[in-house]
Amino acid sequence: MPTPDQGVDNLVLNHLDLARSVAHSFSANGPDAPDILQVAYLGLVKASRRYDEGFGVPFHAYAVPTITGEIKRYLRDSTWMVRPPRNLQDLRTEATRASSSLAQQLRREPSVEELADHLGANPAAVAEAMNCQSSMRPESLDGPAGDSSWADRLCATSGSMEHYDEVLSLRSALYELSDREKDVLFRRFYCEESQQRIGERLGMSQMQVSRLLARTLVKLQKLLSVPTEQDAATGRARSAA
């Protein structure tokens, strides 16, 4: 009689094709495909360990939602350099999967309107969701942009004094934040850590980190919209000049 561990191993080995199929539906190729496949395998192992024949459903019917959930979680938390709203992330995932299916039916790439009709979504929302792709892998500043690179097109303004004023205003506003608010901003925008990673470091959930970031940015915006003593002194100096 097989042991529980052997039963789990057999489920995993007998359903590797199932995991590959689910991973393929998210990304058939591209830079993230190997990572997605590994996440699918991990989801399969998790499903195998949790599965109980007493559920009254076949293993594959139980495993597919588990594997899909793991991949969606990975895509949501680990692959975005610039994180768009959750609804756009989910819509992009649905649109990507639907695009492959529609392309087989139409024998060409579907239009945004056809995708939106298939998903029952607004065409503008679908177009915005599909454009989120660049948030995963932003274009390099050294990449080509016509006859030059993006970096070459970033011209420096001559208003260095204006930039200096903005830095001083931001520094003054940052002093008004709590230590935790400054820590979260530093980790998110300087260290480029994910919200999930910040939560693990600070003992918070990803949702708590997201809300704290939103509140902190609103607070900064309000502080920057109120003229400081430095701003007033600078204005007086300019008037005198």
Secondary structure as GFF3:
##gff-version 3
##sequence-region A 1 241
A	DSSP	alpha_helix	4	14	.	.	.	ID=ss1
A	DSSP	alpha_helix	16	26	.	.	.	ID=ss2
A	DSSP	alpha_helix	33	50	.	.	.	ID=ss3
A	DSSP	three_ten_helix	53	55	.	.	.	ID=ss4
A	DSSP	alpha_helix	59	78	.	.	.	ID=ss5
A	DSSP	alpha_helix	86	106	.	.	.	ID=ss6
A	DSSP	alpha_helix	112	119	.	.	.	ID=ss7
A	DSSP	alpha_helix	123	131	.	.	.	ID=ss8
A	DSSP	alpha_helix	133	136	.	.	.	ID=ss9
A	DSSP	beta_strand	144	145	.	.	.	ID=ss10
A	DSSP	beta_strand	148	149	.	.	.	ID=ss11
A	DSSP	alpha_helix	150	153	.	.	.	ID=ss12
A	DSSP	alpha_helix	160	175	.	.	.	ID=ss13
A	DSSP	alpha_helix	179	185	.	.	.	ID=ss14
A	DSSP	pi_helix	186	190	.	.	.	ID=ss15
A	DSSP	alpha_helix	195	202	.	.	.	ID=ss16
A	DSSP	alpha_helix	206	225	.	.	.	ID=ss17
A	DSSP	alpha_helix	229	240	.	.	.	ID=ss18
###
